[in-house]
Amino acid sequence: MMNFEQGYSVYVEKCEQFGLQPVNYRYYVNQLSHEQLLAYNGYAIQQEMK
């Protein structure tokens, strides 16, 4: 979940940089694609094995 929060932080920074209103965190996570969720899960499993 930490990576989602980091990604959201970057998203919010970029929105502010371009004068856009960011969506809330819950909506942001709900809009992640299937591929993004699979990539996150793969990364999380690798981190647990370290």
mmCIF entry with sequence, helices, sheets and N, C-alpha, C, O atoms, coordinates in Angstrom:
data_MODEL
# 
_entry.id   MODEL 
# 
_entity.id                         1 
_entity.type                       polymer 
_entity.pdbx_number_of_molecules   1 
# 
_entity_poly.entity_id                      1 
_entity_poly.type                           'polypeptide(L)' 
_entity_poly.nstd_linkage                   no 
_entity_poly.nstd_monomer                   no 
_entity_poly.pdbx_seq_one_letter_code       MMNFEQGYSVYVEKCEQFGLQPVNYRYYVNQLSHEQLLAYNGYAIQQEMK 
_entity_poly.pdbx_seq_one_letter_code_can   MMNFEQGYSVYVEKCEQFGLQPVNYRYYVNQLSHEQLLAYNGYAIQQEMK 
_entity_poly.pdbx_strand_id                 A 
# 
loop_
_entity_poly_seq.entity_id 
_entity_poly_seq.num 
_entity_poly_seq.mon_id 
_entity_poly_seq.hetero 
1 1  MET n 
1 2  MET n 
1 3  ASN n 
1 4  PHE n 
1 5  GLU n 
1 6  GLN n 
1 7  GLY n 
1 8  TYR n 
1 9  SER n 
1 10 VAL n 
1 11 TYR n 
1 12 VAL n 
1 13 GLU n 
1 14 LYS n 
1 15 CYS n 
1 16 GLU n 
1 17 GLN n 
1 18 PHE n 
1 19 GLY n 
1 20 LEU n 
1 21 GLN n 
1 22 PRO n 
1 23 VAL n 
1 24 ASN n 
1 25 TYR n 
1 26 ARG n 
1 27 TYR n 
1 28 TYR n 
1 29 VAL n 
1 30 ASN n 
1 31 GLN n 
1 32 LEU n 
1 33 SER n 
1 34 HIS n 
1 35 GLU n 
1 36 GLN n 
1 37 LEU n 
1 38 LEU n 
1 39 ALA n 
1 40 TYR n 
1 41 ASN n 
1 42 GLY n 
1 43 TYR n 
1 44 ALA n 
1 45 ILE n 
1 46 GLN n 
1 47 GLN n 
1 48 GLU n 
1 49 MET n 
1 50 LYS n 
# 
_struct_asym.id          A 
_struct_asym.entity_id   1 
# 
loop_
_struct_conf.conf_type_id 
_struct_conf.id 
_struct_conf.pdbx_PDB_helix_id 
_struct_conf.beg_label_comp_id 
_struct_conf.beg_label_asym_id 
_struct_conf.beg_label_seq_id 
_struct_conf.pdbx_beg_PDB_ins_code 
_struct_conf.end_label_comp_id 
_struct_conf.end_label_asym_id 
_struct_conf.end_label_seq_id 
_struct_conf.pdbx_end_PDB_ins_code 
_struct_conf.beg_auth_comp_id 
_struct_conf.beg_auth_asym_id 
_struct_conf.beg_auth_seq_id 
_struct_conf.end_auth_comp_id 
_struct_conf.end_auth_asym_id 
_struct_conf.end_auth_seq_id 
_struct_conf.pdbx_PDB_helix_class 
_struct_conf.details 
_struct_conf.pdbx_PDB_helix_length 
HELX_P HELX_P1 AA1 MET A 2  ? GLN A 17 ? MET A 2  GLN A 17 1 ? 16 
HELX_P HELX_P2 AA2 TYR A 25 ? ASN A 30 ? TYR A 25 ASN A 30 1 ? 6  
HELX_P HELX_P3 AA3 HIS A 34 ? MET A 49 ? HIS A 34 MET A 49 1 ? 16 
# 
_struct_conf_type.id          HELX_P 
_struct_conf_type.criteria    ? 
_struct_conf_type.reference   ? 
# 
loop_
_atom_site.group_PDB 
_atom_site.id 
_atom_site.type_symbol 
_atom_site.label_atom_id 
_atom_site.label_alt_id 
_atom_site.label_comp_id 
_atom_site.label_asym_id 
_atom_site.label_entity_id 
_atom_site.label_seq_id 
_atom_site.pdbx_PDB_ins_code 
_atom_site.Cartn_x 
_atom_site.Cartn_y 
_atom_site.Cartn_z 
_atom_site.occupancy 
_atom_site.B_iso_or_equiv 
_atom_site.pdbx_formal_charge 
_atom_site.auth_seq_id 
_atom_site.auth_comp_id 
_atom_site.auth_asym_id 
_atom_site.auth_atom_id 
_atom_site.pdbx_PDB_model_num 
ATOM 1   N N  . MET A 1 1  ? 0.829   -1.196  0.000   1.00 0.00 ? 1  MET A N  1 
ATOM 2   C CA . MET A 1 1  ? 0.000   0.000   0.000   1.00 0.00 ? 1  MET A CA 1 
ATOM 3   C C  . MET A 1 1  ? 0.869   1.254   0.000   1.00 0.00 ? 1  MET A C  1 
ATOM 4   O O  . MET A 1 1  ? 0.453   2.312   -0.471  1.00 0.00 ? 1  MET A O  1 
ATOM 5   N N  . MET A 1 2  ? 2.058   1.122   0.524   1.00 0.00 ? 2  MET A N  1 
ATOM 6   C CA . MET A 1 2  ? 2.965   2.268   0.595   1.00 0.00 ? 2  MET A CA 1 
ATOM 7   C C  . MET A 1 2  ? 3.268   2.809   -0.805  1.00 0.00 ? 2  MET A C  1 
ATOM 8   O O  . MET A 1 2  ? 3.373   4.022   -0.987  1.00 0.00 ? 2  MET A O  1 
ATOM 9   N N  . ASN A 1 3  ? 3.410   1.917   -1.802  1.00 0.00 ? 3  ASN A N  1 
ATOM 10  C CA . ASN A 1 3  ? 3.703   2.366   -3.158  1.00 0.00 ? 3  ASN A CA 1 
ATOM 11  C C  . ASN A 1 3  ? 2.535   3.136   -3.757  1.00 0.00 ? 3  ASN A C  1 
ATOM 12  O O  . ASN A 1 3  ? 2.739   4.088   -4.510  1.00 0.00 ? 3  ASN A O  1 
ATOM 13  N N  . PHE A 1 4  ? 1.312   2.730   -3.426  1.00 0.00 ? 4  PHE A N  1 
ATOM 14  C CA . PHE A 1 4  ? 0.150   3.479   -3.897  1.00 0.00 ? 4  PHE A CA 1 
ATOM 15  C C  . PHE A 1 4  ? 0.193   4.891   -3.326  1.00 0.00 ? 4  PHE A C  1 
ATOM 16  O O  . PHE A 1 4  ? -0.100  5.854   -4.034  1.00 0.00 ? 4  PHE A O  1 
ATOM 17  N N  . GLU A 1 5  ? 0.553   5.021   -2.062  1.00 0.00 ? 5  GLU A N  1 
ATOM 18  C CA . GLU A 1 5  ? 0.617   6.337   -1.419  1.00 0.00 ? 5  GLU A CA 1 
ATOM 19  C C  . GLU A 1 5  ? 1.710   7.187   -2.053  1.00 0.00 ? 5  GLU A C  1 
ATOM 20  O O  . GLU A 1 5  ? 1.528   8.390   -2.243  1.00 0.00 ? 5  GLU A O  1 
ATOM 21  N N  . GLN A 1 6  ? 2.844   6.573   -2.381  1.00 0.00 ? 6  GLN A N  1 
ATOM 22  C CA . GLN A 1 6  ? 3.916   7.318   -3.040  1.00 0.00 ? 6  GLN A CA 1 
ATOM 23  C C  . GLN A 1 6  ? 3.485   7.769   -4.425  1.00 0.00 ? 6  GLN A C  1 
ATOM 24  O O  . GLN A 1 6  ? 3.743   8.905   -4.822  1.00 0.00 ? 6  GLN A O  1 
ATOM 25  N N  . GLY A 1 7  ? 2.826   6.878   -5.164  1.00 0.00 ? 7  GLY A N  1 
ATOM 26  C CA . GLY A 1 7  ? 2.321   7.237   -6.488  1.00 0.00 ? 7  GLY A CA 1 
ATOM 27  C C  . GLY A 1 7  ? 1.290   8.348   -6.415  1.00 0.00 ? 7  GLY A C  1 
ATOM 28  O O  . GLY A 1 7  ? 1.270   9.241   -7.262  1.00 0.00 ? 7  GLY A O  1 
ATOM 29  N N  . TYR A 1 8  ? 0.436   8.294   -5.406  1.00 0.00 ? 8  TYR A N  1 
ATOM 30  C CA . TYR A 1 8  ? -0.581  9.327   -5.231  1.00 0.00 ? 8  TYR A CA 1 
ATOM 31  C C  . TYR A 1 8  ? 0.079   10.669  -4.912  1.00 0.00 ? 8  TYR A C  1 
ATOM 32  O O  . TYR A 1 8  ? -0.364  11.709  -5.399  1.00 0.00 ? 8  TYR A O  1 
ATOM 33  N N  . SER A 1 9  ? 1.128   10.649  -4.105  1.00 0.00 ? 9  SER A N  1 
ATOM 34  C CA . SER A 1 9  ? 1.841   11.887  -3.767  1.00 0.00 ? 9  SER A CA 1 
ATOM 35  C C  . SER A 1 9  ? 2.419   12.540  -5.015  1.00 0.00 ? 9  SER A C  1 
ATOM 36  O O  . SER A 1 9  ? 2.335   13.757  -5.177  1.00 0.00 ? 9  SER A O  1 
ATOM 37  N N  . VAL A 1 10 ? 3.001   11.739  -5.890  1.00 0.00 ? 10 VAL A N  1 
ATOM 38  C CA . VAL A 1 10 ? 3.541   12.271  -7.148  1.00 0.00 ? 10 VAL A CA 1 
ATOM 39  C C  . VAL A 1 10 ? 2.408   12.845  -7.993  1.00 0.00 ? 10 VAL A C  1 
ATOM 40  O O  . VAL A 1 10 ? 2.542   13.920  -8.577  1.00 0.00 ? 10 VAL A O  1 
ATOM 41  N N  . TYR A 1 11 ? 1.298   12.125  -8.054  1.00 0.00 ? 11 TYR A N  1 
ATOM 42  C CA . TYR A 1 11 ? 0.131   12.583  -8.808  1.00 0.00 ? 11 TYR A CA 1 
ATOM 43  C C  . TYR A 1 11 ? -0.357  13.940  -8.285  1.00 0.00 ? 11 TYR A C  1 
ATOM 44  O O  . TYR A 1 11 ? -0.629  14.847  -9.071  1.00 0.00 ? 11 TYR A O  1 
ATOM 45  N N  . VAL A 1 12 ? -0.467  14.076  -6.963  1.00 0.00 ? 12 VAL A N  1 
ATOM 46  C CA . VAL A 1 12 ? -0.936  15.334  -6.366  1.00 0.00 ? 12 VAL A CA 1 
ATOM 47  C C  . VAL A 1 12 ? 0.040   16.462  -6.675  1.00 0.00 ? 12 VAL A C  1 
ATOM 48  O O  . VAL A 1 12 ? -0.380  17.569  -7.013  1.00 0.00 ? 12 VAL A O  1 
ATOM 49  N N  . GLU A 1 13 ? 1.337   16.192  -6.563  1.00 0.00 ? 13 GLU A N  1 
ATOM 50  C CA . GLU A 1 13 ? 2.346   17.217  -6.866  1.00 0.00 ? 13 GLU A CA 1 
ATOM 51  C C  . GLU A 1 13 ? 2.214   17.705  -8.306  1.00 0.00 ? 13 GLU A C  1 
ATOM 52  O O  . GLU A 1 13 ? 2.275   18.906  -8.572  1.00 0.00 ? 13 GLU A O  1 
ATOM 53  N N  . LYS A 1 14 ? 2.031   16.758  -9.235  1.00 0.00 ? 14 LYS A N  1 
ATOM 54  C CA . LYS A 1 14 ? 1.905   17.134  -10.646 1.00 0.00 ? 14 LYS A CA 1 
ATOM 55  C C  . LYS A 1 14 ? 0.612   17.915  -10.897 1.00 0.00 ? 14 LYS A C  1 
ATOM 56  O O  . LYS A 1 14 ? 0.601   18.862  -11.683 1.00 0.00 ? 14 LYS A O  1 
ATOM 57  N N  . CYS A 1 15 ? -0.456  17.524  -10.242 1.00 0.00 ? 15 CYS A N  1 
ATOM 58  C CA . CYS A 1 15 ? -1.708  18.278  -10.381 1.00 0.00 ? 15 CYS A CA 1 
ATOM 59  C C  . CYS A 1 15 ? -1.513  19.715  -9.912  1.00 0.00 ? 15 CYS A C  1 
ATOM 60  O O  . CYS A 1 15 ? -1.942  20.657  -10.579 1.00 0.00 ? 15 CYS A O  1 
ATOM 61  N N  . GLU A 1 16 ? -0.865  19.879  -8.767  1.00 0.00 ? 16 GLU A N  1 
ATOM 62  C CA . GLU A 1 16 ? -0.614  21.224  -8.247  1.00 0.00 ? 16 GLU A CA 1 
ATOM 63  C C  . GLU A 1 16 ? 0.283   22.009  -9.187  1.00 0.00 ? 16 GLU A C  1 
ATOM 64  O O  . GLU A 1 16 ? 0.079   23.204  -9.397  1.00 0.00 ? 16 GLU A O  1 
ATOM 65  N N  . GLN A 1 17 ? 1.276   21.336  -9.751  1.00 0.00 ? 17 GLN A N  1 
ATOM 66  C CA . GLN A 1 17 ? 2.212   21.986  -10.672 1.00 0.00 ? 17 GLN A CA 1 
ATOM 67  C C  . GLN A 1 17 ? 1.484   22.550  -11.897 1.00 0.00 ? 17 GLN A C  1 
ATOM 68  O O  . GLN A 1 17 ? 1.844   23.612  -12.404 1.00 0.00 ? 17 GLN A O  1 
ATOM 69  N N  . PHE A 1 18 ? 0.470   21.838  -12.364 1.00 0.00 ? 18 PHE A N  1 
ATOM 70  C CA . PHE A 1 18 ? -0.253  22.267  -13.559 1.00 0.00 ? 18 PHE A CA 1 
ATOM 71  C C  . PHE A 1 18 ? -1.585  22.929  -13.251 1.00 0.00 ? 18 PHE A C  1 
ATOM 72  O O  . PHE A 1 18 ? -2.377  23.180  -14.159 1.00 0.00 ? 18 PHE A O  1 
ATOM 73  N N  . GLY A 1 19 ? -1.839  23.213  -11.980 1.00 0.00 ? 19 GLY A N  1 
ATOM 74  C CA . GLY A 1 19 ? -3.059  23.923  -11.603 1.00 0.00 ? 19 GLY A CA 1 
ATOM 75  C C  . GLY A 1 19 ? -4.331  23.087  -11.709 1.00 0.00 ? 19 GLY A C  1 
ATOM 76  O O  . GLY A 1 19 ? -5.413  23.629  -11.934 1.00 0.00 ? 19 GLY A O  1 
ATOM 77  N N  . LEU A 1 20 ? -4.206  21.786  -11.550 1.00 0.00 ? 20 LEU A N  1 
ATOM 78  C CA . LEU A 1 20 ? -5.362  20.893  -11.632 1.00 0.00 ? 20 LEU A CA 1 
ATOM 79  C C  . LEU A 1 20 ? -5.785  20.446  -10.240 1.00 0.00 ? 20 LEU A C  1 
ATOM 80  O O  . LEU A 1 20 ? -4.980  20.447  -9.310  1.00 0.00 ? 20 LEU A O  1 
ATOM 81  N N  . GLN A 1 21 ? -7.039  20.067  -10.103 1.00 0.00 ? 21 GLN A N  1 
ATOM 82  C CA . GLN A 1 21 ? -7.571  19.574  -8.835  1.00 0.00 ? 21 GLN A CA 1 
ATOM 83  C C  . GLN A 1 21 ? -7.454  18.046  -8.816  1.00 0.00 ? 21 GLN A C  1 
ATOM 84  O O  . GLN A 1 21 ? -8.083  17.383  -9.641  1.00 0.00 ? 21 GLN A O  1 
ATOM 85  N N  . PRO A 1 22 ? -6.669  17.471  -7.904  1.00 0.00 ? 22 PRO A N  1 
ATOM 86  C CA . PRO A 1 22 ? -6.527  16.012  -7.867  1.00 0.00 ? 22 PRO A CA 1 
ATOM 87  C C  . PRO A 1 22 ? -7.781  15.333  -7.312  1.00 0.00 ? 22 PRO A C  1 
ATOM 88  O O  . PRO A 1 22 ? -8.528  15.922  -6.531  1.00 0.00 ? 22 PRO A O  1 
ATOM 89  N N  . VAL A 1 23 ? -7.997  14.090  -7.730  1.00 0.00 ? 23 VAL A N  1 
ATOM 90  C CA . VAL A 1 23 ? -9.080  13.287  -7.157  1.00 0.00 ? 23 VAL A CA 1 
ATOM 91  C C  . VAL A 1 23 ? -8.617  12.786  -5.797  1.00 0.00 ? 23 VAL A C  1 
ATOM 92  O O  . VAL A 1 23 ? -7.422  12.798  -5.501  1.00 0.00 ? 23 VAL A O  1 
ATOM 93  N N  . ASN A 1 24 ? -9.568  12.344  -4.962  1.00 0.00 ? 24 ASN A N  1 
ATOM 94  C CA . ASN A 1 24 ? -9.164  11.859  -3.645  1.00 0.00 ? 24 ASN A CA 1 
ATOM 95  C C  . ASN A 1 24 ? -8.471  10.506  -3.760  1.00 0.00 ? 24 ASN A C  1 
ATOM 96  O O  . ASN A 1 24 ? -8.569  9.835   -4.788  1.00 0.00 ? 24 ASN A O  1 
ATOM 97  N N  . TYR A 1 25 ? -7.776  10.111  -2.707  1.00 0.00 ? 25 TYR A N  1 
ATOM 98  C CA . TYR A 1 25 ? -6.945  8.914   -2.704  1.00 0.00 ? 25 TYR A CA 1 
ATOM 99  C C  . TYR A 1 25 ? -7.753  7.654   -3.002  1.00 0.00 ? 25 TYR A C  1 
ATOM 100 O O  . TYR A 1 25 ? -7.321  6.807   -3.783  1.00 0.00 ? 25 TYR A O  1 
ATOM 101 N N  . ARG A 1 26 ? -8.908  7.532   -2.389  1.00 0.00 ? 26 ARG A N  1 
ATOM 102 C CA . ARG A 1 26 ? -9.726  6.326   -2.582  1.00 0.00 ? 26 ARG A CA 1 
ATOM 103 C C  . ARG A 1 26 ? -10.117 6.157   -4.050  1.00 0.00 ? 26 ARG A C  1 
ATOM 104 O O  . ARG A 1 26 ? -10.040 5.054   -4.591  1.00 0.00 ? 26 ARG A O  1 
ATOM 105 N N  . TYR A 1 27 ? -10.528 7.229   -4.682  1.00 0.00 ? 27 TYR A N  1 
ATOM 106 C CA . TYR A 1 27 ? -10.887 7.167   -6.098  1.00 0.00 ? 27 TYR A CA 1 
ATOM 107 C C  . TYR A 1 27 ? -9.657  6.836   -6.939  1.00 0.00 ? 27 TYR A C  1 
ATOM 108 O O  . TYR A 1 27 ? -9.742  6.056   -7.887  1.00 0.00 ? 27 TYR A O  1 
ATOM 109 N N  . TYR A 1 28 ? -8.519  7.426   -6.593  1.00 0.00 ? 28 TYR A N  1 
ATOM 110 C CA . TYR A 1 28 ? -7.257  7.170   -7.300  1.00 0.00 ? 28 TYR A CA 1 
ATOM 111 C C  . TYR A 1 28 ? -6.938  5.678   -7.293  1.00 0.00 ? 28 TYR A C  1 
ATOM 112 O O  . TYR A 1 28 ? -6.627  5.110   -8.340  1.00 0.00 ? 28 TYR A O  1 
ATOM 113 N N  . VAL A 1 29 ? -7.012  5.043   -6.135  1.00 0.00 ? 29 VAL A N  1 
ATOM 114 C CA . VAL A 1 29 ? -6.696  3.621   -6.019  1.00 0.00 ? 29 VAL A CA 1 
ATOM 115 C C  . VAL A 1 29 ? -7.722  2.780   -6.768  1.00 0.00 ? 29 VAL A C  1 
ATOM 116 O O  . VAL A 1 29 ? -7.365  1.798   -7.418  1.00 0.00 ? 29 VAL A O  1 
ATOM 117 N N  . ASN A 1 30 ? -8.998  3.161   -6.681  1.00 0.00 ? 30 ASN A N  1 
ATOM 118 C CA . ASN A 1 30 ? -10.042 2.405   -7.377  1.00 0.00 ? 30 ASN A CA 1 
ATOM 119 C C  . ASN A 1 30 ? -9.894  2.469   -8.893  1.00 0.00 ? 30 ASN A C  1 
ATOM 120 O O  . ASN A 1 30 ? -10.401 1.591   -9.591  1.00 0.00 ? 30 ASN A O  1 
ATOM 121 N N  . GLN A 1 31 ? -9.217  3.478   -9.417  1.00 0.00 ? 31 GLN A N  1 
ATOM 122 C CA . GLN A 1 31 ? -9.066  3.637   -10.859 1.00 0.00 ? 31 GLN A CA 1 
ATOM 123 C C  . GLN A 1 31 ? -7.810  2.968   -11.417 1.00 0.00 ? 31 GLN A C  1 
ATOM 124 O O  . GLN A 1 31 ? -7.560  3.044   -12.620 1.00 0.00 ? 31 GLN A O  1 
ATOM 125 N N  . LEU A 1 32 ? -7.016  2.312   -10.564 1.00 0.00 ? 32 LEU A N  1 
ATOM 126 C CA . LEU A 1 32 ? -5.826  1.630   -11.060 1.00 0.00 ? 32 LEU A CA 1 
ATOM 127 C C  . LEU A 1 32 ? -6.242  0.493   -11.980 1.00 0.00 ? 32 LEU A C  1 
ATOM 128 O O  . LEU A 1 32 ? -7.236  -0.190  -11.734 1.00 0.00 ? 32 LEU A O  1 
ATOM 129 N N  . SER A 1 33 ? -5.476  0.300   -13.033 1.00 0.00 ? 33 SER A N  1 
ATOM 130 C CA . SER A 1 33 ? -5.800  -0.754  -13.986 1.00 0.00 ? 33 SER A CA 1 
ATOM 131 C C  . SER A 1 33 ? -5.412  -2.127  -13.432 1.00 0.00 ? 33 SER A C  1 
ATOM 132 O O  . SER A 1 33 ? -4.676  -2.232  -12.451 1.00 0.00 ? 33 SER A O  1 
ATOM 133 N N  . HIS A 1 34 ? -5.913  -3.154  -14.071 1.00 0.00 ? 34 HIS A N  1 
ATOM 134 C CA . HIS A 1 34 ? -5.579  -4.526  -13.685 1.00 0.00 ? 34 HIS A CA 1 
ATOM 135 C C  . HIS A 1 34 ? -4.068  -4.746  -13.772 1.00 0.00 ? 34 HIS A C  1 
ATOM 136 O O  . HIS A 1 34 ? -3.479  -5.387  -12.902 1.00 0.00 ? 34 HIS A O  1 
ATOM 137 N N  . GLU A 1 35 ? -3.446  -4.211  -14.822 1.00 0.00 ? 35 GLU A N  1 
ATOM 138 C CA . GLU A 1 35 ? -2.000  -4.350  -15.004 1.00 0.00 ? 35 GLU A CA 1 
ATOM 139 C C  . GLU A 1 35 ? -1.236  -3.643  -13.888 1.00 0.00 ? 35 GLU A C  1 
ATOM 140 O O  . GLU A 1 35 ? -0.228  -4.159  -13.404 1.00 0.00 ? 35 GLU A O  1 
ATOM 141 N N  . GLN A 1 36 ? -1.708  -2.466  -13.475 1.00 0.00 ? 36 GLN A N  1 
ATOM 142 C CA . GLN A 1 36 ? -1.049  -1.741  -12.392 1.00 0.00 ? 36 GLN A CA 1 
ATOM 143 C C  . GLN A 1 36 ? -1.149  -2.515  -11.085 1.00 0.00 ? 36 GLN A C  1 
ATOM 144 O O  . GLN A 1 36 ? -0.185  -2.568  -10.321 1.00 0.00 ? 36 GLN A O  1 
ATOM 145 N N  . LEU A 1 37 ? -2.304  -3.114  -10.823 1.00 0.00 ? 37 LEU A N  1 
ATOM 146 C CA . LEU A 1 37 ? -2.470  -3.902  -9.605  1.00 0.00 ? 37 LEU A CA 1 
ATOM 147 C C  . LEU A 1 37 ? -1.586  -5.145  -9.627  1.00 0.00 ? 37 LEU A C  1 
ATOM 148 O O  . LEU A 1 37 ? -0.995  -5.497  -8.606  1.00 0.00 ? 37 LEU A O  1 
ATOM 149 N N  . LEU A 1 38 ? -1.487  -5.820  -10.782 1.00 0.00 ? 38 LEU A N  1 
ATOM 150 C CA . LEU A 1 38 ? -0.613  -6.981  -10.899 1.00 0.00 ? 38 LEU A CA 1 
ATOM 151 C C  . LEU A 1 38 ? 0.851   -6.588  -10.683 1.00 0.00 ? 38 LEU A C  1 
ATOM 152 O O  . LEU A 1 38 ? 1.597   -7.306  -10.017 1.00 0.00 ? 38 LEU A O  1 
ATOM 153 N N  . ALA A 1 39 ? 1.257   -5.453  -11.245 1.00 0.00 ? 39 ALA A N  1 
ATOM 154 C CA . ALA A 1 39 ? 2.631   -4.991  -11.069 1.00 0.00 ? 39 ALA A CA 1 
ATOM 155 C C  . ALA A 1 39 ? 2.908   -4.688  -9.602  1.00 0.00 ? 39 ALA A C  1 
ATOM 156 O O  . ALA A 1 39 ? 3.976   -5.025  -9.090  1.00 0.00 ? 39 ALA A O  1 
ATOM 157 N N  . TYR A 1 40 ? 1.969   -4.062  -8.933  1.00 0.00 ? 40 TYR A N  1 
ATOM 158 C CA . TYR A 1 40 ? 2.153   -3.766  -7.518  1.00 0.00 ? 40 TYR A CA 1 
ATOM 159 C C  . TYR A 1 40 ? 2.254   -5.053  -6.708  1.00 0.00 ? 40 TYR A C  1 
ATOM 160 O O  . TYR A 1 40 ? 3.126   -5.177  -5.847  1.00 0.00 ? 40 TYR A O  1 
ATOM 161 N N  . ASN A 1 41 ? 1.372   -6.009  -6.976  1.00 0.00 ? 41 ASN A N  1 
ATOM 162 C CA . ASN A 1 41 ? 1.400   -7.265  -6.239  1.00 0.00 ? 41 ASN A CA 1 
ATOM 163 C C  . ASN A 1 41 ? 2.715   -8.005  -6.457  1.00 0.00 ? 41 ASN A C  1 
ATOM 164 O O  . ASN A 1 41 ? 3.275   -8.562  -5.513  1.00 0.00 ? 41 ASN A O  1 
ATOM 165 N N  . GLY A 1 42 ? 3.211   -8.015  -7.691  1.00 0.00 ? 42 GLY A N  1 
ATOM 166 C CA . GLY A 1 42 ? 4.501   -8.643  -7.980  1.00 0.00 ? 42 GLY A CA 1 
ATOM 167 C C  . GLY A 1 42 ? 5.632   -7.961  -7.212  1.00 0.00 ? 42 GLY A C  1 
ATOM 168 O O  . GLY A 1 42 ? 6.499   -8.629  -6.649  1.00 0.00 ? 42 GLY A O  1 
ATOM 169 N N  . TYR A 1 43 ? 5.618   -6.656  -7.193  1.00 0.00 ? 43 TYR A N  1 
ATOM 170 C CA . TYR A 1 43 ? 6.641   -5.892  -6.477  1.00 0.00 ? 43 TYR A CA 1 
ATOM 171 C C  . TYR A 1 43 ? 6.554   -6.174  -4.970  1.00 0.00 ? 43 TYR A C  1 
ATOM 172 O O  . TYR A 1 43 ? 7.581   -6.347  -4.312  1.00 0.00 ? 43 TYR A O  1 
ATOM 173 N N  . ALA A 1 44 ? 5.346   -6.221  -4.431  1.00 0.00 ? 44 ALA A N  1 
ATOM 174 C CA . ALA A 1 44 ? 5.169   -6.470  -2.997  1.00 0.00 ? 44 ALA A CA 1 
ATOM 175 C C  . ALA A 1 44 ? 5.677   -7.859  -2.618  1.00 0.00 ? 44 ALA A C  1 
ATOM 176 O O  . ALA A 1 44 ? 6.292   -8.033  -1.566  1.00 0.00 ? 44 ALA A O  1 
ATOM 177 N N  . ILE A 1 45 ? 5.419   -8.842  -3.472  1.00 0.00 ? 45 ILE A N  1 
ATOM 178 C CA . ILE A 1 45 ? 5.905   -10.201 -3.191  1.00 0.00 ? 45 ILE A CA 1 
ATOM 179 C C  . ILE A 1 45 ? 7.428   -10.230 -3.204  1.00 0.00 ? 45 ILE A C  1 
ATOM 180 O O  . ILE A 1 45 ? 8.041   -10.858 -2.342  1.00 0.00 ? 45 ILE A O  1 
ATOM 181 N N  . GLN A 1 46 ? 8.045   -9.557  -4.172  1.00 0.00 ? 46 GLN A N  1 
ATOM 182 C CA . GLN A 1 46 ? 9.512   -9.495  -4.220  1.00 0.00 ? 46 GLN A CA 1 
ATOM 183 C C  . GLN A 1 46 ? 10.088  -8.848  -2.974  1.00 0.00 ? 46 GLN A C  1 
ATOM 184 O O  . GLN A 1 46 ? 11.116  -9.293  -2.463  1.00 0.00 ? 46 GLN A O  1 
ATOM 185 N N  . GLN A 1 47 ? 9.436   -7.802  -2.479  1.00 0.00 ? 47 GLN A N  1 
ATOM 186 C CA . GLN A 1 47 ? 9.932   -7.119  -1.284  1.00 0.00 ? 47 GLN A CA 1 
ATOM 187 C C  . GLN A 1 47 ? 9.829   -8.016  -0.048  1.00 0.00 ? 47 GLN A C  1 
ATOM 188 O O  . GLN A 1 47 ? 10.685  -7.952  0.835   1.00 0.00 ? 47 GLN A O  1 
ATOM 189 N N  . GLU A 1 48 ? 8.799   -8.840  0.018   1.00 0.00 ? 48 GLU A N  1 
ATOM 190 C CA . GLU A 1 48 ? 8.634   -9.748  1.150   1.00 0.00 ? 48 GLU A CA 1 
ATOM 191 C C  . GLU A 1 48 ? 9.707   -10.828 1.156   1.00 0.00 ? 48 GLU A C  1 
ATOM 192 O O  . GLU A 1 48 ? 10.095  -11.305 2.222   1.00 0.00 ? 48 GLU A O  1 
ATOM 193 N N  . MET A 1 49 ? 10.187  -11.216 -0.011  1.00 0.00 ? 49 MET A N  1 
ATOM 194 C CA . MET A 1 49 ? 11.184  -12.282 -0.115  1.00 0.00 ? 49 MET A CA 1 
ATOM 195 C C  . MET A 1 49 ? 12.581  -11.815 0.254   1.00 0.00 ? 49 MET A C  1 
ATOM 196 O O  . MET A 1 49 ? 13.461  -12.641 0.494   1.00 0.00 ? 49 MET A O  1 
ATOM 197 N N  . LYS A 1 50 ? 12.797  -10.525 0.302   1.00 0.00 ? 50 LYS A N  1 
ATOM 198 C CA . LYS A 1 50 ? 14.131  -9.987  0.635   1.00 0.00 ? 50 LYS A CA 1 
ATOM 199 C C  . LYS A 1 50 ? 14.443  -10.157 2.090   1.00 0.00 ? 50 LYS A C  1 
ATOM 200 O O  . LYS A 1 50 ? 15.519  -9.763  2.541   1.00 0.00 ? 50 LYS A O  1 
# 
